[in-house]
Amino acid sequence: FRSHNPRTIVDMVTDGMVNVTPFAKDVPAMLWSGYDGMREGQAMADVLLGHHDPSGRLPFTWYKGDQDLPPITNYSIRPHGKNPGRTYMYYRGPVSYPFGYGLSYTSFNFSHLRIDNTHPDANGTIHIKAQVSNTGKTSGNEIAELYVSTPGAPRSLQRPIKRLEGFQKVFVEPGRSKTVSFTLKVPSLAFFNEHQNRWVVDDGAYGIQIGDSSAAAGIQQQRLIRVSGALRPVLNVITAKPTMPSDAERDIHDRLLFPRDSQVLPNLTASMSNDVLYGYITKGQSTPLPKGMKISYHSDHPGAVSVSR
């Protein structure tokens, strides 16, 4: 490229990563996108001509080469044996570009990380704020990425290096700053414990990280919080498998249409956050609802369906 035109820009439109090692050092810029639909060519021109600031971020890790990956038949993303692991959550080898990476026609930095509760309970919620500043000369969009790490987790648990827990796109003019806000529900950090047969939020330190990619160099702000306590199961969803009283004998487990003047049995199932089911499970299998849980019924079309005592 450089010998023919040193100002060559490489545009890649692919459904996955590309080995850019043979030419990356010979071009001043590269643009990547997925299959973008009908306006793909116009969108590319808008970015290349400067009409639109590029704000996309890589949705996967670009590895140095396929020699850094396990065989395609090995589906484990956690490292084990000669398998170095996959994805930004587990892979520790060299990469061409990290998950979440992307450039702009301007530059940004993050500062003033604030967390409203640094010692939350496992059932709690924390609110996170940070300041995004445009340090360049052009207006542009930045993607603020929120990651959570578990720096003190025992190696035997094979916890991820970090997890993306939120992101926010913000437009900032040159020399100005804006505040981004995130809400993090601590139960979302739980892992399933096979020995205890339930979801568990690990006690200990968690790193709250704000940056522009998943790479260590991309994290600009970090603060530790400490989490403790046990998860309390809460109601996730109520589902219904309505039937008529005579359907059980005919092995009809769910019905969409009901004859006029027929009785409808709701057969409700309460699914809890710990994956335990209450109420109707299947034919011949039901469990009582949790103590204190009450269910009421109403009809928004009482002329079609009425609720009896």
Solvent accessible surface area in square Angstrom, and as a share of the most:
residue,aa,sasa,rsa
1,F,107,0.44
2,R,125,0.46
3,S,106,0.68
4,H,170,0.76
5,N,74,0.38
6,P,78,0.49
7,R,200,0.73
8,T,32,0.19
9,I,81,0.41
10,V,20,0.12
11,D,52,0.27
12,M,19,0.08
13,V,49,0.28
14,T,35,0.21
15,D,119,0.62
16,G,20,0.19
17,M,80,0.36
18,V,43,0.25
19,N,87,0.44
20,V,4,0.02
21,T,88,0.51
22,P,101,0.63
23,F,39,0.16
24,A,28,0.22
25,K,182,0.77
26,D,54,0.28
27,V,13,0.08
28,P,91,0.57
29,A,45,0.35
30,M,56,0.25
31,L,37,0.18
32,W,55,0.19
33,S,30,0.19
34,G,22,0.21
35,Y,158,0.60
36,D,71,0.37
37,G,53,0.51
38,M,203,0.91
39,R,129,0.47
40,E,47,0.21
41,G,45,0.44
42,Q,110,0.49
43,A,39,0.30
44,M,68,0.30
45,A,40,0.31
46,D,35,0.18
47,V,23,0.13
48,L,64,0.32
49,L,125,0.62
50,G,47,0.45
51,H,136,0.61
52,H,92,0.41
53,D,16,0.08
54,P,27,0.17
55,S,15,0.10
56,G,60,0.57
57,R,41,0.15
58,L,19,0.09
59,P,79,0.50
60,F,52,0.22
61,T,8,0.05
62,W,5,0.02
63,Y,21,0.08
64,K,88,0.37
65,G,12,0.11
66,D,120,0.62
67,Q,139,0.62
68,D,33,0.17
69,L,50,0.25
70,P,14,0.09
71,P,93,0.59
72,I,153,0.78
73,T,106,0.61
74,N,39,0.20
75,Y,188,0.72
76,S,39,0.25
77,I,63,0.32
78,R,89,0.33
79,P,48,0.30
80,H,95,0.42
81,G,84,0.81
82,K,204,0.86
83,N,9,0.05
84,P,49,0.31
85,G,0,0.00
86,R,48,0.17
87,T,47,0.27
88,Y,38,0.14
89,M,49,0.22
90,Y,14,0.05
91,Y,17,0.06
92,R,176,0.64
93,G,31,0.30
94,P,84,0.53
95,V,45,0.26
96,S,28,0.18
97,Y,49,0.19
98,P,20,0.13
99,F,32,0.13
100,G,4,0.04
101,Y,68,0.26
102,G,21,0.20
103,L,126,0.62
104,S,26,0.17
105,Y,107,0.41
106,T,18,0.11
107,S,55,0.36
108,F,26,0.11
109,N,64,0.33
110,F,7,0.03
111,S,28,0.18
112,H,111,0.50
113,L,23,0.11
114,R,113,0.41
115,I,15,0.08
116,D,94,0.49
117,N,62,0.32
118,T,32,0.19
119,H,132,0.59
120,P,3,0.02
121,D,64,0.33
122,A,0,0.00
123,N,34,0.17
124,G,22,0.21
125,T,58,0.34
126,I,0,0.00
127,H,88,0.39
128,I,0,0.00
129,K,89,0.38
130,A,0,0.00
131,Q,50,0.22
132,V,0,0.00
133,S,19,0.12
134,N,3,0.01
135,T,81,0.47
136,G,21,0.20
137,K,197,0.84
138,T,63,0.37
139,S,40,0.26
140,G,0,0.00
141,N,19,0.10
142,E,6,0.03
143,I,17,0.09
144,A,0,0.00
145,E,5,0.02
146,L,1,0.00
147,Y,0,0.00
148,V,2,0.01
149,S,12,0.08
150,T,20,0.12
151,P,86,0.54
152,G,63,0.60
153,A,31,0.24
154,P,79,0.50
155,R,214,0.78
156,S,101,0.65
157,L,74,0.37
158,Q,77,0.34
159,R,48,0.18
160,P,10,0.06
161,I,51,0.26
162,K,16,0.07
163,R,28,0.10
164,L,54,0.27
165,E,51,0.23
166,G,19,0.19
167,F,137,0.57
168,Q,59,0.26
169,K,114,0.48
170,V,15,0.09
171,F,94,0.39
172,V,0,0.00
173,E,79,0.36
174,P,53,0.34
175,G,67,0.65
176,R,144,0.53
177,S,52,0.34
178,K,95,0.40
179,T,73,0.42
180,V,0,0.00
181,S,57,0.37
182,F,17,0.07
183,T,81,0.47
184,L,4,0.02
185,K,131,0.55
186,V,0,0.00
187,P,54,0.34
188,S,63,0.41
189,L,0,0.00
190,A,14,0.11
191,F,30,0.12
192,F,85,0.35
193,N,43,0.22
194,E,146,0.65
195,H,182,0.81
196,Q,87,0.39
197,N,113,0.58
198,R,95,0.35
199,W,88,0.31
200,V,30,0.17
201,V,4,0.02
202,D,26,0.14
203,D,102,0.53
204,G,25,0.24
205,A,18,0.14
206,Y,4,0.01
207,G,0,0.00
208,I,0,0.00
209,Q,17,0.07
210,I,0,0.00
211,G,0,0.00
212,D,43,0.22
213,S,4,0.03
214,S,10,0.06
215,A,33,0.25
216,A,94,0.73
217,A,102,0.79
218,G,7,0.07
219,I,30,0.15
220,Q,64,0.28
221,Q,47,0.21
222,Q,103,0.46
223,R,110,0.40
224,L,89,0.44
225,I,1,0.00
226,R,131,0.48
227,V,3,0.02
228,S,65,0.42
229,G,37,0.36
230,A,69,0.54
231,L,38,0.19
232,R,155,0.57
233,P,69,0.43
234,V,88,0.51
235,L,83,0.41
236,N,96,0.49
237,V,77,0.44
238,I,65,0.33
239,T,64,0.37
240,A,54,0.42
241,K,82,0.35
242,P,35,0.22
243,T,10,0.06
244,M,29,0.13
245,P,74,0.46
246,S,51,0.33
247,D,0,0.00
248,A,53,0.41
249,E,157,0.70
250,R,139,0.51
251,D,83,0.43
252,I,56,0.28
253,H,85,0.38
254,D,77,0.40
255,R,44,0.16
256,L,168,0.83
257,L,148,0.74
258,F,62,0.26
259,P,76,0.48
260,R,219,0.80
261,D,142,0.74
262,S,38,0.24
263,Q,113,0.50
264,V,61,0.35
265,L,61,0.30
266,P,46,0.29
267,N,33,0.17
268,L,30,0.15
269,T,14,0.08
270,A,0,0.00
271,S,24,0.16
272,M,16,0.07
273,S,40,0.26
274,N,41,0.21
275,D,90,0.47
276,V,63,0.36
277,L,80,0.40
278,Y,61,0.23
279,G,11,0.10
280,Y,36,0.14
281,I,50,0.25
282,T,51,0.30
283,K,90,0.38
284,G,83,0.80
285,Q,104,0.46
286,S,77,0.50
287,T,60,0.35
288,P,114,0.72
289,L,66,0.33
290,P,33,0.21
291,K,210,0.89
292,G,69,0.66
293,M,46,0.20
294,K,184,0.78
295,I,59,0.30
296,S,105,0.67
297,Y,114,0.43
298,H,162,0.72
299,S,33,0.21
300,D,116,0.60
301,H,124,0.55
302,P,96,0.60
303,G,86,0.82
304,A,84,0.65
305,V,85,0.49
306,S,89,0.58
307,V,76,0.44
308,S,102,0.66
309,R,288,1.05
